[in-house]
Amino acid sequence: MAGNDALNLNPPDASLHISTHGSDWLWAAFSVMAFCLLVAVGVTFTRPRGSRLFHQIAVIVLATASITYFSMASDLGATPIAVEFRGDGSDPSRQIWYVRYIQWFITFPLLLLELLLATGLSLSDILTTLFMGVVLVVCGLVGALVHSTYKWGYFTFGCAALFYIWYVLLVHAPATQFAAGVVRNRYRLASGYLAFMLITYPICWACSEGANVISPTSEMIWYGILDILSGPVFLAIFLWELRGVDYSTFGLQSGKYTGYNEKAVPAAAPATTV
């Protein structure tokens, strides 16, 4: 079995670690991510040059997730940290998967960017929202690596950043002037879906890295389902909803070369709100 091979070649260095079944699940999640990556790459090449931004963001997200899940399935990318709530009076250590937070550091801001580029938000609002996404991930990582009760301080900071992101996704962005009315309704569907998914991540963190309530294997299953739903599934829904929208609606056409011997005539750049 793949799980047995991975744990034998890369033995865990923590007393609380994933099981062979956990590794098998991670290999399955990796297969899903890799397959969706190949599909995204194929779909991207069907788009005209200069109108592939949303699809290329999806490719970056899925490529990062594929590498991450390959690492975790191989039992790589974790470090042992003493748990705060020991339960049985022992002094166990738990696998903390920093490679997962590296994934989120890259993919979470990109998922937000994917959404917010379809809105009328100013560049400054988009930049601030992306920064809050980085704050959320970094606070989760630092909190997971802290073995004392101070980890909950970082958890609180991360939740505060998440509240700001929810406000932008669900209140501020929908109130902006969209380039086309049809985009607004499709944005609301995608943003509502992503906002709902985001609330489940702090719950999983609190039960796993935070309070040590669930095992690392259960943590992997929970996070894996969330990553699939907020990664490939979300991207498929979002890109499908935008399939019939003229790319020029967003004002994102590239003025660079569209071929080896042909240069696109740059369109007049619209005024950008800063």
SEGU-47274 format. One record per residue (C-alpha): z, x, y; residue in one letter. Coordinates in Angstrom, 1 decimal. Layout:
N
pz|px|py|residuo
Z|X|Y|A
...
//
This chain:
274
pz|px|py|residuo
0.0|0.0|0.0|M
-0.7|1.1|3.5|A
2.9|0.5|4.6|G
4.3|2.7|1.9|N
1.8|5.5|2.7|D
2.6|5.4|6.4|A
6.4|5.5|5.9|L
6.2|8.2|3.3|N
3.9|10.5|5.5|L
5.8|9.7|8.7|N
9.4|8.9|7.6|P
11.5|7.0|10.2|P
14.2|8.9|12.0|D
16.5|6.0|12.8|A
18.8|4.0|10.5|S
17.3|0.7|11.7|L
13.6|1.0|11.3|H
10.5|-1.0|10.2|I
10.0|-1.7|6.6|S
6.8|-1.3|4.5|T
6.1|-5.0|5.2|H
6.5|-4.4|8.9|G
4.0|-1.6|8.6|S
1.6|-3.8|6.7|D
1.8|-6.4|9.4|W
1.1|-3.8|12.1|L
-2.0|-2.7|10.1|W
-3.1|-6.4|10.1|A
-2.5|-6.6|13.9|A
-4.4|-3.4|14.4|F
-7.4|-4.8|12.4|S
-7.4|-7.9|14.7|V
-7.3|-5.8|17.8|M
-10.0|-3.4|16.6|A
-12.3|-6.3|15.5|F
-11.9|-8.1|18.9|C
-12.6|-4.7|20.6|L
-15.9|-4.4|18.8|L
-16.8|-8.0|19.7|V
-15.9|-7.4|23.3|A
-18.1|-4.3|23.5|V
-21.0|-6.2|22.0|G
-20.6|-9.1|24.4|V
-20.3|-6.7|27.3|T
-23.8|-5.2|26.6|F
-25.3|-8.7|26.7|T
-24.2|-9.0|30.4|R
-26.6|-7.7|33.1|P
-25.7|-4.4|34.7|R
-23.5|-4.8|37.7|G
-21.8|-7.9|36.3|S
-19.6|-6.6|33.6|R
-16.3|-6.0|35.4|L
-14.3|-8.8|33.7|F
-15.7|-7.9|30.3|H
-15.1|-4.1|30.7|Q
-11.5|-4.8|31.7|I
-11.2|-6.7|28.4|A
-12.6|-3.7|26.6|V
-10.1|-1.4|28.1|I
-7.2|-3.7|27.2|V
-8.3|-4.1|23.6|L
-9.0|-0.4|23.2|A
-5.5|0.5|24.4|T
-4.0|-2.1|22.1|A
-5.9|-0.9|19.1|S
-4.7|2.7|19.6|I
-1.2|1.5|20.1|T
-1.1|-0.7|16.9|Y
-2.7|2.1|14.9|F
0.2|4.4|16.1|S
2.9|1.9|15.3|M
1.4|1.0|11.9|A
1.5|4.7|11.1|S
5.2|4.8|12.1|D
4.4|7.0|15.1|L
5.4|6.6|18.7|G
9.1|5.7|18.3|A
12.4|7.4|19.1|T
15.9|6.7|17.7|P
18.4|5.2|20.2|I
22.0|4.3|19.4|A
22.4|0.5|19.6|V
24.9|-1.1|22.0|E
26.0|-4.0|19.7|F
26.7|-2.4|16.3|R
28.1|-5.5|14.6|G
29.6|-3.8|11.5|D
31.6|-1.1|13.2|G
29.1|1.7|12.2|S
27.1|3.8|14.6|D
23.5|3.1|13.8|P
20.4|4.0|15.7|S
17.3|1.8|16.2|R
13.6|2.7|16.5|Q
12.5|2.2|20.1|I
8.7|2.1|20.3|W
7.8|3.8|23.6|Y
4.1|3.7|22.6|V
4.3|0.0|23.0|R
5.4|0.3|26.6|Y
2.6|2.8|27.3|I
0.3|0.1|26.1|Q
1.8|-2.5|28.4|W
1.9|-0.1|31.3|F
-1.9|0.1|31.0|I
-2.8|-3.4|29.8|T
-0.4|-5.7|31.7|F
-1.6|-4.8|35.2|P
-5.2|-5.1|34.0|L
-4.6|-8.6|32.6|L
-3.2|-9.6|36.0|L
-6.1|-8.0|37.7|L
-8.5|-9.9|35.5|E
-7.0|-13.1|36.7|L
-6.4|-12.3|40.3|L
-10.0|-11.1|41.0|L
-11.1|-14.7|40.4|A
-8.9|-15.9|43.2|T
-9.0|-15.6|47.0|G
-5.9|-13.3|47.2|L
-6.0|-10.4|49.6|S
-6.2|-6.9|48.2|L
-2.6|-6.3|49.5|S
-1.3|-9.3|47.5|D
-3.1|-8.2|44.4|I
-1.8|-4.6|44.7|L
1.7|-5.8|45.1|T
1.5|-8.1|42.1|T
0.1|-5.2|40.0|L
3.0|-3.0|41.1|F
5.5|-5.7|40.0|M
3.8|-5.7|36.6|G
4.4|-2.0|36.4|V
8.0|-2.5|37.5|V
8.5|-5.0|34.7|L
7.2|-2.7|32.0|V
9.0|0.4|33.3|V
12.3|-1.5|33.5|C
11.8|-2.7|29.9|G
11.2|0.9|28.7|L
14.2|2.4|30.6|V
16.5|-0.4|29.5|G
15.4|0.0|25.9|A
16.2|3.8|26.0|L
19.7|3.2|27.5|V
22.3|2.7|24.7|H
25.0|1.4|27.0|S
25.5|-2.0|28.7|T
23.7|-0.7|31.8|Y
20.5|-1.6|30.0|K
21.0|-5.1|31.2|W
20.7|-4.0|34.8|G
17.2|-2.9|34.1|Y
16.6|-6.1|32.3|F
17.6|-8.0|35.4|T
15.3|-5.9|37.6|F
12.4|-6.6|35.3|G
13.1|-10.3|35.3|C
13.1|-10.3|39.1|A
9.7|-8.7|39.1|A
8.6|-11.3|36.6|L
9.7|-14.1|38.8|F
7.5|-12.6|41.6|Y
4.6|-12.5|39.2|I
5.1|-16.1|38.2|W
5.2|-17.1|41.9|Y
1.9|-15.4|42.6|V
0.1|-16.7|39.5|L
1.3|-20.3|39.7|L
2.0|-20.9|43.4|V
0.4|-18.4|45.8|H
-2.9|-17.7|44.1|A
-3.9|-21.3|43.4|P
-3.3|-22.1|47.1|A
-5.9|-19.5|48.2|T
-9.5|-20.2|49.1|Q
-11.6|-19.8|45.9|F
-15.2|-18.9|46.1|A
-16.2|-21.9|44.0|A
-14.2|-25.1|43.3|G
-15.0|-24.9|39.6|V
-13.3|-21.5|39.4|V
-10.0|-23.0|40.6|R
-9.5|-25.3|37.7|N
-10.5|-22.6|35.2|R
-8.0|-20.2|36.8|Y
-5.2|-22.7|36.5|R
-5.8|-23.0|32.8|L
-5.8|-19.2|32.2|A
-2.9|-18.5|34.6|S
-0.7|-21.2|33.1|G
-1.4|-19.9|29.6|Y
-0.5|-16.3|30.6|L
2.5|-17.3|32.6|A
3.8|-19.2|29.6|F
3.3|-16.2|27.3|M
5.1|-13.9|29.7|L
8.4|-15.8|29.5|I
8.6|-15.0|25.8|T
8.6|-11.2|26.2|Y
12.0|-10.9|27.8|P
13.4|-13.2|25.1|I
12.1|-10.9|22.4|C
13.4|-7.9|24.3|W
16.8|-9.4|24.6|A
16.9|-10.1|20.9|C
15.6|-6.8|19.7|S
15.9|-3.7|22.0|E
18.6|-5.4|24.0|G
21.2|-7.1|21.8|A
20.0|-5.8|18.4|N
20.0|-9.3|17.0|V
16.8|-9.1|15.0|I
15.5|-6.2|12.8|S
12.8|-3.8|13.9|P
10.4|-5.5|11.4|T
11.1|-9.0|12.9|S
10.6|-7.4|16.3|E
7.2|-6.1|15.3|M
6.1|-9.5|14.0|I
7.3|-11.2|17.2|W
5.8|-8.8|19.6|Y
2.6|-8.6|17.5|G
2.1|-12.3|17.7|I
2.7|-12.2|21.5|L
0.3|-9.3|22.0|D
-2.4|-11.1|20.1|I
-2.0|-14.3|22.0|L
-1.8|-12.6|25.4|S
-4.5|-10.1|24.6|G
-7.5|-11.1|22.5|P
-6.8|-14.9|22.6|V
-6.1|-14.9|26.4|F
-9.2|-12.8|27.1|L
-11.4|-14.9|25.0|A
-10.2|-18.1|26.8|I
-10.6|-16.5|30.2|F
-14.0|-15.1|29.6|L
-15.2|-18.2|28.0|W
-14.1|-20.3|31.0|E
-16.0|-18.0|33.3|L
-19.2|-18.0|31.2|R
-21.1|-20.4|33.4|G
-19.9|-19.1|36.8|V
-22.4|-17.1|38.9|D
-21.0|-13.6|39.1|Y
-22.1|-13.4|42.7|S
-19.4|-16.0|43.4|T
-16.8|-13.3|43.2|F
-18.6|-10.9|45.5|G
-18.2|-8.2|42.9|L
-21.9|-7.1|42.4|Q
-22.3|-3.4|42.0|S
-24.5|-1.6|44.5|G
-24.9|1.4|42.2|K
-27.7|2.3|39.9|Y
-28.7|-0.5|37.5|T
-31.2|1.7|35.6|G
-32.4|5.2|35.2|Y
-35.3|4.8|37.6|N
-34.3|1.8|39.6|E
-31.7|1.5|42.3|K
-30.2|-1.8|43.1|A
-30.4|-2.8|46.7|V
-26.8|-3.1|47.9|P
-25.9|-6.6|49.1|A
-24.1|-7.0|52.3|A
-20.5|-6.5|51.6|A
-18.3|-9.5|52.4|P
-15.3|-9.0|54.7|A
-12.2|-8.1|52.7|T
-8.8|-9.3|53.7|T
-6.3|-6.5|53.6|V
//
